[in-house]
Structure formats: C-alpha cells, structure tokens
C-alpha cells in the first residue's frame, strides 16, 4: 500500500497512522544522528539552541505522540489492522461495491468508513451505509459483517509507548523490548465504563450529601 500523493489521496485512518509512524521514525533517526554529532568531542562545529530545536522540534513531537497513542488505543481497530488485512477486506467487499459493478453498491466513502470503524454489529452498518435497508438485504448485511470480522486481525500491534522523559520506549509486561513492534494477545474492545449504573450513582451521591435522586434542581434566576 503506497501513498502516491498524500495531499490528493483519500487516506484511511490506518494509512494516516502509518504516515505518522514513518514521520516519527525519521525524526528519531535525525535526532540520534544529531546527538551523536554533538557528543563528538573532535567535531569543530558548535551547536546553538536553535540548532537543537531544528533537529528535534518539540511541536512535532507533541503532535506525534498523542496521535499515535489515540489510534493505537484498544477500542480502535487501527492497532490491529495491517496493509494485508485492509487489502483483503476491500477485495471481499468488491461484490457489494460500485467498483465491483453493483449500481447501488458501497461507495468509496462508505468502504473507507468501514475500514476505519470496522463495525461488528448490524446497527453500525446501518449508520455507515446510506439507506442500507433499501440497498442491501439482511443476509447481505450479515455477509458484510462476516467479511469485516474475518479480515480484522485479533492481535494488537503497538509501535511505541512514550516515557515521561519524552523518549520512546518499547515495553511488554513491564520489560523493555529490543525491537519496536510487538503484539498484545489479550485486549478488551469495550472501554471500561465502571460497574455502577445511573441509579446506583444517584443513590451514592445522595448518601454523600448531594441532591436526592428524586429532588429536582431549582432553576437559577437570571
């Protein structure tokens, strides 16, 4: 999967993540080379603070780390996607797509959203595909979901974990790794929302001196 022109191509979230990963790698190489040159006592060249910022721009680092952390979250599919899995999914969706000759098939934007969101429930498909009930039968929707699940790897790939000192480290189970990529076998697709439902939360609030569950708040006068 090669991005010919990043300014014109419609990129999936995975492709965007790969671009940021490559940018991170190039920044790390440039920083390492600069640090080695600075540490060379035999080098006649002197370096100013502006030179250091040029080779290690802090504003770019502040953008890269949160971006990678977000898309490598356990509740997003990008951390488990690969170039091969996306190509396989798009090929499996071809019979359901306009590119495959179906007049009312999936548009390019809809296929892109399916790759980005990797829906696993029928309700998600109906939110992505416009007029889904008119364009696809229920068995076809189930077939689309089946293709999505079969082409989404179950292992999660994490490329980097930033330390507090701003440098990247690669860890698994608390141990540093030599290479930068590793897989996590166990993951939870659903974010932890807690064990207390709304009613229990209101009761707990009332016991702590807050407003009672059935007490309405008085309107604040203008």
C-alpha positions as CSV (number, residue, x, y, z in Angstrom):
1,X,0.0,0.0,0.0
2,X,1.8,3.2,-1.3
3,X,0.5,6.7,-0.9
4,X,1.4,8.4,-4.2
5,X,0.3,11.9,-3.3
6,X,-0.7,12.4,0.4
7,X,-2.3,15.8,-0.5
8,X,-4.8,14.3,-3.0
9,X,-5.3,10.7,-1.8
10,X,-8.3,9.7,0.4
11,X,-6.4,8.1,3.2
12,X,-7.8,5.6,5.7
13,X,-7.1,6.0,9.4
14,X,-4.6,3.2,9.2
15,X,-2.7,4.8,6.3
16,X,-2.6,8.1,8.2
17,X,-1.3,6.3,11.2
18,X,1.4,4.7,9.0
19,X,2.4,8.1,7.7
20,X,2.8,9.4,11.3
21,X,4.7,6.3,12.2
22,X,7.2,6.9,9.4
23,X,7.5,10.6,10.4
24,X,8.3,9.5,13.9
25,X,10.9,7.1,12.7
26,X,12.6,9.8,10.5
27,X,12.5,12.2,13.4
28,X,14.1,9.7,15.7
29,X,16.9,9.0,13.2
30,X,17.6,12.7,12.7
31,X,17.7,13.3,16.4
32,X,20.0,10.3,17.0
33,X,22.4,11.5,14.3
34,X,22.4,15.0,15.7
35,X,23.1,13.8,19.3
36,X,26.0,11.7,18.1
37,X,27.4,14.7,16.3
38,X,27.0,16.9,19.4
39,X,28.7,14.3,21.6
40,X,31.7,14.1,19.2
41,X,34.4,16.0,21.0
42,X,36.6,16.0,17.9
43,X,34.0,17.9,15.9
44,X,35.0,21.5,15.4
45,X,31.3,22.6,14.8
46,X,29.4,24.2,17.7
47,X,25.6,23.9,18.1
48,X,23.2,26.5,19.3
49,X,19.8,26.1,21.0
50,X,18.1,26.8,17.6
51,X,20.1,24.0,16.0
52,X,18.8,21.6,18.6
53,X,15.2,22.7,18.0
54,X,15.7,22.3,14.3
55,X,16.8,18.7,14.7
56,X,14.3,17.9,17.4
57,X,11.3,20.2,17.0
58,X,9.2,19.9,20.1
59,X,6.0,21.0,18.4
60,X,6.1,18.0,16.1
61,X,6.8,15.6,19.0
62,X,3.8,17.0,20.8
63,X,1.6,16.2,17.8
64,X,3.1,12.8,17.0
65,X,2.8,11.1,20.4
66,X,-0.9,11.8,21.2
67,X,-1.8,10.9,17.6
68,X,-0.2,7.5,17.8
69,X,-1.5,6.9,21.3
70,X,-5.0,7.6,20.2
71,X,-5.0,5.4,17.1
72,X,-3.3,2.6,19.0
73,X,-6.0,2.5,21.7
74,X,-7.6,-0.8,22.3
75,X,-11.1,0.3,21.3
76,X,-10.0,1.4,17.8
77,X,-9.3,-1.1,15.0
78,X,-6.2,0.6,13.7
79,X,-3.9,-1.0,16.2
80,X,-4.9,-4.4,14.8
81,X,-5.0,-3.6,11.2
82,X,-2.3,-4.3,8.6
83,X,-1.9,-3.4,5.0
84,X,-2.7,-7.0,4.0
85,X,-5.9,-7.1,6.1
86,X,-7.2,-3.9,4.6
87,X,-6.5,-5.1,1.1
88,X,-8.2,-8.4,1.8
89,X,-11.2,-6.6,3.3
90,X,-11.6,-4.3,0.3
91,X,-11.4,-7.3,-2.1
92,X,-14.0,-9.2,-0.1
93,X,-16.3,-6.1,-0.2
94,X,-15.9,-5.7,-4.0
95,X,-19.1,-7.7,-4.9
96,X,-21.1,-5.3,-2.7
97,X,-19.5,-2.2,-4.1
98,X,-20.0,0.1,-7.0
99,X,-16.4,-0.6,-8.1
100,X,-17.4,-4.2,-8.5
101,X,-20.2,-3.3,-10.9
102,X,-23.1,-3.1,-8.4
103,X,-25.1,0.1,-9.3
104,X,-26.4,0.7,-5.7
105,X,-23.3,-0.8,-4.1
106,X,-21.0,0.6,-1.5
107,X,-19.4,4.0,-2.4
108,X,-15.8,4.7,-1.9
109,X,-16.6,6.8,1.2
110,X,-18.6,4.0,2.7
111,X,-15.9,1.5,2.1
112,X,-13.4,3.9,3.7
113,X,-15.6,4.3,6.8
114,X,-16.0,0.5,7.0
115,X,-12.2,0.2,7.1
116,X,-11.8,3.0,9.6
117,X,-14.5,1.9,12.0
118,X,-14.5,-1.9,11.5
119,X,-18.1,-2.3,12.6
120,X,-19.1,-5.6,14.2
121,X,-22.8,-5.1,14.7
122,X,-25.6,-4.6,12.1
123,X,-26.7,-1.4,13.7
124,X,-23.3,0.1,13.0
125,X,-23.5,-0.9,9.3
126,X,-26.9,0.8,9.1
127,X,-25.3,4.0,10.4
128,X,-22.5,3.9,7.9
129,X,-24.3,2.9,4.7
130,X,-26.9,5.4,3.5
131,X,-30.4,3.9,3.0
132,X,-28.9,0.5,3.9
133,X,-32.3,-1.2,4.2
134,X,-33.1,-0.2,0.6
135,X,-29.8,-1.1,-0.9
136,X,-28.9,-4.3,0.9
137,X,-30.8,-7.3,2.3
138,X,-30.3,-8.6,5.8
139,X,-28.3,-11.6,4.6
140,X,-26.1,-9.2,2.6
141,X,-25.5,-7.1,5.7
142,X,-24.6,-10.2,7.7
143,X,-22.2,-11.2,4.9
144,X,-20.5,-7.8,5.1
145,X,-20.1,-8.1,8.8
146,X,-18.7,-11.6,8.4
147,X,-16.1,-10.3,5.9
148,X,-15.1,-7.5,8.3
149,X,-14.7,-9.8,11.3
150,X,-12.7,-12.4,9.2
151,X,-10.3,-9.7,7.9
152,X,-9.6,-8.0,11.2
153,X,-6.6,-9.5,13.0
154,X,-7.2,-10.4,16.6
155,X,-3.7,-9.3,17.8
156,X,-3.0,-5.7,18.6
157,X,0.2,-4.1,17.3
158,X,1.7,-1.3,19.4
159,X,4.7,0.6,18.0
160,X,5.6,3.0,20.8
161,X,4.9,3.9,24.4
162,X,6.3,7.4,25.3
163,X,8.1,7.7,28.7
164,X,7.8,10.6,31.0
165,X,11.1,12.0,29.7
166,X,9.7,12.4,26.2
167,X,11.7,9.5,24.7
168,X,10.0,6.4,23.2
169,X,10.3,3.0,24.8
170,X,9.1,-0.3,23.8
171,X,7.7,-2.4,26.6
172,X,5.6,-5.5,27.1
173,X,4.6,-6.8,30.6
174,X,6.9,-4.2,32.1
175,X,10.0,-5.4,30.2
176,X,11.9,-3.3,27.6
177,X,12.0,-4.8,24.1
178,X,14.8,-4.7,21.6
179,X,12.6,-4.1,18.5
180,X,9.9,-1.5,18.4
181,X,6.9,-3.7,17.4
182,X,5.1,-6.2,19.5
183,X,1.7,-7.8,19.7
184,X,-0.7,-7.9,22.6
185,X,-2.8,-11.1,22.5
186,X,-5.3,-10.0,25.2
187,X,-7.3,-6.9,24.7
188,X,-10.7,-5.5,25.6
189,X,-12.6,-3.9,22.7
190,X,-15.0,-2.2,25.1
191,X,-13.9,0.7,27.2
192,X,-14.3,0.2,30.9
193,X,-17.4,2.3,31.9
194,X,-17.5,1.2,35.5
195,X,-19.7,-1.1,37.5
196,X,-22.2,1.5,38.8
197,X,-25.2,2.3,36.8
198,X,-27.0,5.6,36.8
199,X,-29.5,4.8,39.6
200,X,-26.7,3.5,41.9
201,X,-24.7,6.6,41.2
202,X,-27.6,8.8,42.2
203,X,-28.1,6.9,45.4
204,X,-24.4,7.1,46.2
205,X,-24.5,10.9,45.6
206,X,-27.5,11.3,47.9
207,X,-25.8,9.4,50.7
208,X,-22.7,11.6,50.4
209,X,-24.8,14.7,51.0
210,X,-25.6,15.6,47.4
211,X,-29.1,16.1,46.0
212,X,-31.5,13.2,46.4
213,X,-32.3,11.2,43.3
214,X,-35.9,12.4,43.1
215,X,-35.1,16.0,44.0
216,X,-35.4,18.5,41.2
217,X,-32.8,21.3,41.0
218,X,-34.2,24.7,41.4
219,X,-33.9,27.0,38.4
220,X,-31.2,29.7,38.7
221,X,-32.7,33.1,38.3
222,X,-31.2,35.3,35.5
